[in-house]
Amino acid sequence: MKQSQTEVAQVEATAEQAQVGRRRFVYGATAVAATGFLAACSKKDDAAPSVGAPAVIVPGDAIVLKMQGSWGPNQIFSEMAQQYVTRVNEMAGGRLKLEYLPAGAVVKPFEIIDAVSKGVLDGGHHVSGYWYGKNKSASLFGTGPVSGATPEIGLSWIHAGGGQELWNKLTQKLNLNVVGFFSFPMPSQPLGWFKKEPPRKAADLNGFKYRTIGLAADMLQEMGMAVAQLPGGEIVPAMQRGVIDAFEFNNPTEDMRFGAQDVAKYYSMGSFHQAQEFFEIVFNKTKYDALPADLKAILKYAAEAASTASTALAHVNYSKDLQELIVKHKVQVSRTTADVYRGQLAAWDKVVPKLEKEVDMFKEINDSFNAWSKRVGFYHFTNEANYKMAFEHVQKTKLPA
């Protein structure tokens, strides 16, 4: 990566010193919250508390699996992880109980896949880009740049287009002792937060010190950006110290909760850098294989049920919080320009051939994804109504330029 180790070390060294108000305090308190979770989990006969839900007493012979997320206790992604946990626990009828732990309870956010593989954790809730360092192909399963697909088309590739089988093949080649399921087709991520008015020309992104993760780093580095791959809790301190001067995380709710609006006032919506992302829910394969068939099915299909619930939760919160950012916090919201979009596509065209030559399975996975996107996308975009036109007509509201 182009960012220096010194810069990343500066971020880590100053994270605890940053005084950025109540929202950052909650993130900083993750370890404290996690201690409480672990203390509760150590009592064999008591059910551990979980984010957003009361404790549930289960029979003494219930199978208990501990799942850690990559998300702090105040993040909406922890609420979405809890939606999955709640569905599993209710469907299992007391025979199986998932206990959800927030980021840092046992391992750091980027360490979940290894911890689950080794049995340190029974399960994990994160995104595939968080283990991009093992093999860049991982990021194609939910944190990859645009392929011409919508997030929904991308997730349907996982479920019905061969994506799940390729994920299984990749994790086996990497000797990861895991099984995985995917959930929630996330809206495309904003280009992100800038201290000054966002560049309107692709060439003007050159030189920005920028936070993202996964294959987005490869694309944006090709455009001349210096990329730092940081967890969410380190972003605001990095902005304050000047280690980065622009960033994206995911959505208006997550961004507002950790205080993005306190360090930047310009928010550029829409981007191709992470145009289809999903949660990756993983379990230790040895422990999963030991479960009865009906409990395995519950773990699998609860991911599909939670996908719908998380979409609804996103619609409720993302829309409300975008308005709060505009009205209360005076954030200037704009749409990413067509020139930036074209620049991203041109950069991705250069990156893909390199990755196909250098990264094991990248071409096989990308070809499969693109073939699916071409066929399904042709139907989708040929048939799709002009919803933007209808919105502006019916709602008498002009969307940001």
ABEGO torsion letter per residue (X at the ends): XABBAAAAAAAAAAAAABBAEAAAAAAAAAAAAAAAAAAAAABAABBBBBBGBBBBBBBAABBBBBBBBABBAABAAAAAAAAAAAAAAAAAGGABBBBBBBBGAABBAAAAAAAAAAGABABBBBBAAAAAAABAAAAABGABBBAGBBAAAAAAAAAAAGAAAAAAAAAAAAGBBBBBBBBGBBBBBBAEBBABBBBABAAAABGBBBBBBEAAAAAAAAAGBBBBBBBAAAAAAAAAAGABABBBAABAAAAAAAGAAAABABBBBEBAABABBBBBBBBBAAAAAABBAAAAAAAAAAAAAAAAAAAAAAAAAAAAAAAAAAAAAGBBBBBBBAAAAAAAAAAAAAAAAAAAAABBGAAAAAAAAAAAAAAAAAAAAAABBBAAAAAAAAAGBBBBX
